[in-house]
């Protein structure tokens, strides 16, 4: 069985690209399937796309009844991400309904995504499968911590608070700046840029906040995915103040690295996470919880234990088998002579 996996943009500084790379690595981890990537020569038994543009529709013509789409983006994802999103939202809903219906199977990465696909009236089979995490890839070592701090220009004895995400309102970067102003004794680092450049909400406003931010916060811009394990290893805690997410990878990667993670208290997470997680409702909550993690060894250890439990539901082997089941069923249904 050959799986044709596609990602059709040059944008690399986001979670969708990370998921695409993780998917390829996951399927290549055993020798039971063949993998074709983007425009490589060959023809697969299944098309599996992580994006939803012209290439997805064009390439999918040859894969009728054998098209799989991992749904990373829903109409609500444009809120606080794109300029004039309120005017564009109805058009996005119509477009995404078509995108989802074009696939024979939509992989919903969270219960909220599942409900959204269904509510749009898309005619497709929906299967819930979480984004996989290769835990060993992100686990820190003392050497990684030293390299990460050197990479970011951080002193060994400073408490480091990490934020990861695009520089847009939806990701809560302005709240991250507000929090940093109230905890001057810690060093704050935000990793992420604007992969979509000028098509990003609030550029002037956020750039003004960054320009006038205090000296205890540093913005790295986009970093290569290969450097992110070092970045997580350099941090002591991660804040994830995003206002809308589906199945975010960054906080789980941070949890895998062995640090506490504080999420914004979103309804989507209630149905997504099977285990408890640290959560803050307001900016003040983020400030108070961060200070407690800084000053209380017991609170910090509790945060570490929560991170260890949180990552268990994203086991890559379970995810891989679920994907294989999807592929095999589609092949058997459309190629009766196929034997897995």
C-alpha positions in Angstrom: 0.0 0.0 0.0 1.4 3.4 -1.0 0.2 6.6 0.7 0.6 9.9 -1.2 1.0 12.6 1.5 0.7 16.3 0.4 1.3 19.7 1.8 0.9 22.4 -0.9 2.3 25.6 0.4 5.8 26.9 1.2 4.7 28.1 4.6 6.7 26.2 7.3 6.2 28.2 10.5 3.0 26.7 11.7 1.5 23.6 13.3 0.1 22.2 10.1 3.5 21.9 8.6 4.8 20.2 11.8 1.9 17.8 11.6 2.8 17.0 7.9 6.4 16.2 8.9 5.3 14.2 11.9 2.9 12.2 9.7 5.6 11.4 7.2 8.0 10.3 9.9 5.3 8.2 11.6 4.4 6.3 8.4 8.1 5.7 7.6 8.8 4.4 11.1 7.9 0.9 9.8 8.4 -0.9 6.5 4.7 -1.8 5.9 3.7 1.0 3.6 5.2 3.1 0.9 5.3 6.9 1.0 5.1 9.4 -1.8 5.5 13.1 -0.9 4.0 16.0 -2.8 5.2 15.9 -6.4 7.5 12.9 -6.1 7.1 10.4 -9.0 4.7 7.5 -8.5 1.1 6.9 -7.7 -0.4 6.0 -4.4 -3.3 3.9 -3.3 -4.5 6.7 -1.0 -4.2 10.5 -1.2 -3.8 12.1 2.3 -3.7 15.9 2.3 -2.9 18.3 5.1 -3.9 21.4 3.1 -7.0 22.4 1.1 -6.0 24.6 -1.9 -5.9 24.1 -5.6 -3.3 21.3 -5.5 -5.6 19.3 -3.2 -8.4 19.4 -5.6 -6.3 18.9 -8.7 -4.3 15.9 -7.3 -7.5 14.4 -5.9 -9.1 13.9 -9.3 -6.9 10.8 -9.7 -7.9 9.5 -6.3 -11.7 9.5 -6.4 -13.1 7.6 -3.4 -9.6 7.3 -1.9 -9.1 10.9 -0.6 -8.3 11.6 3.0 -8.0 15.1 4.5 -6.6 15.9 8.0 -8.7 18.9 9.1 -6.4 21.3 10.9 -8.3 24.4 10.0 -12.0 25.3 10.5 -13.8 28.6 9.7 -13.3 29.8 13.3 -9.5 29.6 12.8 -9.6 32.8 10.8 -10.9 34.8 13.8 -8.1 37.1 14.9 -5.9 35.6 12.2 -6.8 37.4 9.0 -7.8 41.1 8.3 -11.6 41.7 7.9 -12.3 38.1 9.0 -15.9 39.0 10.0 -16.7 39.9 6.4 -14.9 36.8 5.1 -16.4 34.2 7.5 -19.5 33.3 5.5 -17.4 32.7 2.4 -14.9 30.6 4.4 -17.8 28.4 5.7 -19.0 27.8 2.1 -15.5 27.0 0.9 -14.7 24.7 3.8 -17.9 22.8 3.3 -16.7 22.0 -0.2 -13.2 21.2 1.0 -14.5 18.7 3.5 -17.0 17.1 1.2 -14.3 16.5 -1.5 -12.6 14.1 0.9 -13.9 10.6 1.3 -12.6 10.6 4.9 -12.0 13.7 7.0 -9.6 13.2 10.0 -10.9 15.4 12.8 -8.0 16.2 15.1 -10.4 17.1 17.9 -14.1 16.6 18.9 -14.6 20.3 18.2 -13.4 19.9 14.7 -15.6 16.9 14.2 -18.7 18.9 15.3 -17.7 21.8 13.0 -17.4 19.5 9.9 -20.8 18.0 10.7 -22.5 21.4 11.4 -21.4 22.7 8.0 -23.4 19.9 6.3 -20.3 18.3 4.6 -21.0 15.0 3.0 -18.0 13.0 4.2 -17.1 10.3 6.6 -15.6 11.8 9.8 -13.1 9.9 12.0 -11.5 11.3 15.1 -7.7 10.9 15.3 -5.4 13.1 17.3 -2.2 14.6 16.0 0.6 12.2 16.9 3.6 13.1 19.1 7.0 11.4 19.0 7.7 11.9 22.7 11.3 10.8 22.4 12.0 13.6 19.9 11.2 16.3 22.4 12.5 14.9 25.7 15.2 17.2 27.1 18.7 16.5 28.2 21.1 18.8 30.2 23.1 19.2 27.0 20.0 20.3 25.0 19.1 22.8 27.8 22.6 24.3 27.6 22.4 24.5 23.8 19.0 26.0 23.8 20.0 28.7 26.3 23.0 29.5 24.1 20.8 29.6 21.0 18.4 32.1 22.7 21.1 34.1 24.5 19.8 33.2 28.0 21.7 33.0 31.3 21.8 29.7 33.1 20.2 31.1 36.3 17.2 32.9 34.8 13.7 31.6 34.9 12.4 31.3 31.3 8.8 31.6 30.3 8.1 30.4 26.7 5.4 31.3 24.2 5.1 29.7 20.8 2.9 30.8 17.9 2.3 33.1 15.0 2.4 36.9 15.7 -1.3 37.4 15.5 -4.1 38.3 17.9 -5.6 34.8 17.9 -2.5 33.4 19.5 -2.6 35.8 22.5 0.8 37.4 21.9 -0.4 40.7 23.3 -1.5 39.0 26.5 1.9 37.4 26.7 3.5 40.8 26.6 1.1 42.0 29.4 2.1 39.0 31.5 5.8 39.7 31.0 5.4 43.3 32.2 4.1 42.0 35.5 6.9 39.5 36.1 10.1 41.5 35.4 12.2 39.0 37.3 11.6 36.3 34.6 12.8 36.2 31.0 10.1 35.8 28.4 10.7 34.4 25.0 8.2 34.3 22.1 9.0 32.0 19.2 7.1 32.5 16.0 6.6 35.0 13.2 4.2 35.7 10.3 4.3 32.9 7.8 1.4 34.5 5.9 3.2 37.9 6.1 0.8 40.9 5.3 -2.3 38.6 5.4 -2.2 38.7 9.2 -4.6 40.5 11.5 -3.3 43.4 13.7 0.2 43.7 12.3 0.7 47.4 13.1 -0.8 47.1 16.6 1.2 44.1 17.6 4.5 45.5 16.1 4.0 48.6 18.1 3.6 46.5 21.3 6.7 44.6 20.4 8.7 47.8 19.8 7.8 49.2 23.2 8.1 45.9 25.1 10.3 45.8 28.2 13.8 44.3 28.1 12.7 41.0 29.8 10.9 39.8 26.6 12.6 38.6 23.4 11.0 37.8 20.1 13.0 35.3 18.0 10.9 35.2 14.8 10.4 31.9 13.1 12.9 29.2 13.9 13.5 25.9 12.0 11.6 23.0 13.3 14.8 21.2 14.0 15.7 23.8 16.6 12.5 23.6 18.6 13.5 20.7 20.9 16.4 23.0 22.1 14.0 25.9 22.6 11.6 23.8 24.7 14.6 22.4 26.7 15.8 26.0 27.5 12.4 27.0 29.0 11.1 26.4 32.6 7.4 26.9 31.8 5.3 27.5 28.7 2.2 29.8 28.5 -0.3 29.0 25.7 -2.7 32.0 25.8 -4.2 31.3 22.3 -7.9 32.2 21.9 -8.8 29.5 19.4 -7.2 26.1 18.8 -8.2 22.7 17.5 -5.5 20.2 18.5 -2.4 22.4 19.1 1.0 20.7 18.9 3.2 23.3 20.6 1.9 22.9 24.2 2.1 19.1 23.9 5.7 19.3 22.5 6.5 21.5 25.5 4.9 19.0 27.9 6.9 16.2 26.3 10.1 18.2 26.9 9.3 18.1 30.7 8.0 21.6 31.6 4.6 22.7 33.0 2.2 24.3 30.5 -0.5 26.8 31.3 -3.3 26.8 28.7 -6.0 29.4 28.3 -9.3 28.0 29.6 -11.1 27.2 26.3 -14.2 25.1 25.8 -12.4 23.2 23.0 -9.9 21.7 25.4 -12.6 20.3 27.7 -13.6 17.8 25.0 -10.1 17.4 23.6 -7.9 16.5 26.6 -8.6 13.3 28.5 -6.4 14.2 31.4 -6.2 17.4 33.6 -4.2 20.4 32.5 -3.2 23.7 34.0 -5.5 26.5 32.8 -6.0 30.2 33.3 -9.1 32.3 32.5 -7.6 35.8 32.6 -4.3 37.5 32.2 -4.2 37.9 35.9 -4.6 34.1 36.3 -1.7 33.5 34.0 0.4 35.9 36.1 -0.5 34.4 39.4 0.0 30.8 38.2 3.4 31.6 36.6 4.6 33.2 39.9 3.5 30.2 41.9 5.5 27.9 39.5 8.5 30.2 39.9 8.5 30.2 43.7 7.0 26.9 44.8 8.9 23.7 44.2 5.8 21.7 45.1 3.6 23.6 42.6 6.3 23.1 40.0 6.5 19.4 40.5 2.7 19.1 40.3 2.9 21.0 37.0 5.5 18.5 35.7 3.3 15.5 36.8 0.3 17.1 34.9 2.4 17.4 31.8 3.5 13.7 32.0 -0.2 12.6 32.1 -1.4 15.0 29.5 0.8 13.6 26.7 -0.2 10.0 27.2 -3.3 10.2 24.9 -1.2 11.2 21.9 0.7 8.0 21.6 2.1 7.8 18.0 1.7 4.0 17.8 -2.0 4.2 18.5 -2.4 7.0 16.0 -0.5 5.1 13.3 -2.7 2.1 13.6 -5.8 4.1 13.4 -4.5 5.7 10.2 -3.6 2.3 8.7 -7.1 1.2 9.5 -8.5 4.1 7.5 -6.2 3.5 4.5 -6.9 -0.3 4.5 -10.7 0.1 4.6 -10.6 2.6 1.7 -8.4 0.4 -0.4 -10.5 -2.7 0.2 -13.7 -0.9 -0.5 -12.4 0.6 -3.8 -10.0 -2.2 -4.8 -11.7 -5.5 -4.0 -8.6 -7.4 -5.0 -6.4 -5.5 -2.6 -4.9 -7.5 0.2 -3.3 -5.6 3.1 
